[in-house]
Amino acid sequence: MSVAQVVVFTGLPGTGKSTVAELVARELGAPAFAGDWLLGALKPHGLLTGLDRPAFLAMYYDLLTTLMNRQLMLGQSAVMDCLINDELVDRWSKSARQYDAQFHVIECVCSDEAEHRRRVETRTRNIPGWREVDWAHVERMRTEYPPLTFEHLTLDAVRPLTENRETVLRYLGRKD
């Protein structure tokens, strides 16, 4: 039996984190837990209405943490797709250690700001119950999520997707 892994993809909207997370989840045979999909499922039920930002974020991250921990309890891997900060990296890495799982963080960036903006403004994610994001949202997230200080791999969305996928698989020890 292989060792369970938690693979966290983080980065601003439009940097390719969901795309690469889904590819890697398929490769690992693990679920990809995307925060926006969870929120899209909750919003039609009014569960997000009236929450202040701290309560909203606590609920968001607690849901993701619960899903990740359940996978680890079963000895299975999980791929996480959401913006994170150092505090959450510390929390999730402790959970992974508790279950003898490997823990990896991959930050997705887009070094070409014009391309990044184009990607955000032209994409349609089609997440039921959830909204599309605009460039103003990206700028807000940039101020809320400072650069990570924990060890992590950085992927640049200007590189070909196949190259980024291979880079991640090598980082995870899945390719020579």
C-alpha positions in Angstrom: 0.0 0.0 0.0 1.4 3.4 -0.9 1.7 6.2 1.6 -1.2 8.7 1.6 -0.5 12.2 0.4 -2.0 15.6 0.9 -1.3 17.8 -2.1 -2.4 21.4 -1.7 -2.7 23.6 -4.7 -2.9 27.3 -3.8 -2.6 30.5 -5.7 -4.7 33.4 -6.9 -7.7 32.8 -9.1 -6.7 32.3 -12.8 -3.3 30.8 -12.1 -4.3 27.3 -13.2 -4.5 25.7 -9.7 -7.8 23.9 -10.3 -6.7 22.6 -13.7 -3.4 21.1 -12.4 -5.1 19.9 -9.2 -7.6 17.9 -11.2 -4.9 16.4 -13.4 -2.9 15.4 -10.4 -6.0 14.0 -8.5 -6.6 11.7 -11.5 -3.0 10.6 -11.5 -3.1 9.8 -7.7 -6.6 8.3 -7.8 -7.6 10.8 -5.1 -10.5 13.3 -4.8 -9.8 16.9 -5.6 -11.6 19.0 -2.9 -12.1 22.5 -4.3 -13.3 25.2 -2.0 -15.4 27.0 -4.6 -17.4 23.9 -5.4 -18.2 23.5 -1.7 -19.4 27.0 -1.5 -21.4 26.7 -4.6 -23.2 23.7 -3.1 -23.9 25.7 0.2 -25.0 29.0 -1.3 -28.5 28.0 -2.6 -29.4 26.8 0.9 -28.7 30.2 2.5 -25.9 28.9 4.6 -23.5 31.7 3.5 -26.0 34.5 4.1 -25.1 36.9 6.9 -21.7 35.4 7.8 -19.0 38.0 8.4 -15.6 37.3 6.7 -14.0 35.5 9.7 -17.0 33.2 10.2 -17.2 32.6 6.5 -13.5 31.7 6.2 -13.6 29.5 9.4 -16.5 27.5 7.9 -14.8 27.2 4.5 -11.5 25.9 5.9 -13.2 23.7 8.5 -15.2 22.0 5.7 -12.0 21.4 3.7 -10.1 20.2 6.7 -12.8 17.7 7.6 -12.8 16.3 4.0 -9.0 16.0 4.1 -8.9 14.4 7.5 -11.6 11.9 6.5 -9.5 10.8 3.6 -6.4 10.5 5.8 -8.4 8.4 8.3 -9.1 5.9 5.5 -5.4 5.9 4.6 -6.2 7.7 1.3 -4.7 10.7 -0.4 -6.5 14.1 -0.9 -5.8 16.9 -3.3 -6.8 20.3 -2.0 -7.7 23.3 -4.3 -8.0 26.6 -2.5 -6.1 29.7 -1.4 -4.2 29.1 1.9 -1.9 30.9 4.3 0.9 29.8 6.5 -1.4 29.2 9.4 -3.4 26.7 7.4 -0.3 25.1 6.0 0.8 24.5 9.6 -2.6 23.1 10.6 -2.9 20.8 7.6 0.7 19.6 7.7 0.2 18.6 11.4 -2.9 16.6 10.3 -0.9 14.9 7.6 1.8 13.9 10.1 -0.8 12.6 12.5 -1.9 10.1 9.8 1.7 9.4 8.6 0.9 11.0 5.2 3.2 13.1 3.0 2.3 16.8 2.7 3.1 18.9 -0.3 2.2 22.5 -1.1 2.2 23.8 -4.7 1.7 27.4 -5.4 0.4 28.4 -8.8 1.3 31.8 -10.1 1.1 33.7 -13.4 4.2 35.8 -14.0 2.6 37.6 -16.9 0.1 40.0 -15.4 -1.6 40.8 -18.7 -2.1 37.1 -19.4 -3.3 36.5 -15.9 -5.9 39.2 -16.2 -7.0 37.8 -19.6 -7.4 34.4 -18.1 -9.6 35.7 -15.3 -11.7 37.9 -17.5 -12.3 35.3 -20.3 -12.9 32.1 -18.3 -16.1 30.5 -17.3 -15.9 27.9 -14.6 -19.6 26.9 -14.5 -19.6 26.1 -10.8 -23.3 25.6 -9.9 -24.4 28.1 -7.3 -21.2 30.1 -7.4 -20.1 33.2 -9.1 -17.4 34.0 -11.6 -14.5 36.1 -10.3 -13.3 39.3 -11.8 -9.9 41.1 -11.7 -10.9 43.2 -8.7 -11.5 40.0 -6.7 -8.0 38.8 -7.7 -6.5 42.0 -6.5 -8.4 41.7 -3.1 -7.1 38.1 -2.7 -3.6 39.3 -3.4 -3.7 41.6 -0.4 -5.4 39.0 1.9 -3.0 36.1 1.1 0.6 37.1 1.6 3.4 34.9 0.1 3.9 31.5 1.8 7.0 31.1 3.9 6.7 27.3 4.1 8.6 25.1 1.7 6.6 24.6 -1.5 6.9 24.2 -5.3 5.9 27.1 -7.5 4.3 26.6 -10.9 4.0 29.4 -13.4 0.9 29.3 -15.6 2.8 30.7 -18.6 4.5 27.4 -18.9 2.7 24.6 -20.8 0.2 22.6 -18.8 1.9 19.3 -19.7 5.2 20.7 -18.4 3.6 21.9 -15.1 1.9 18.5 -14.7 5.2 16.7 -15.2 6.9 19.0 -12.7 4.3 18.3 -10.1 4.5 14.5 -10.6 8.3 14.6 -10.2 7.9 16.8 -7.1 5.6 14.1 -5.7 8.0 11.3 -6.6 5.7 9.9 -9.2 8.1 10.4 -12.2 11.9 10.1 -12.6 
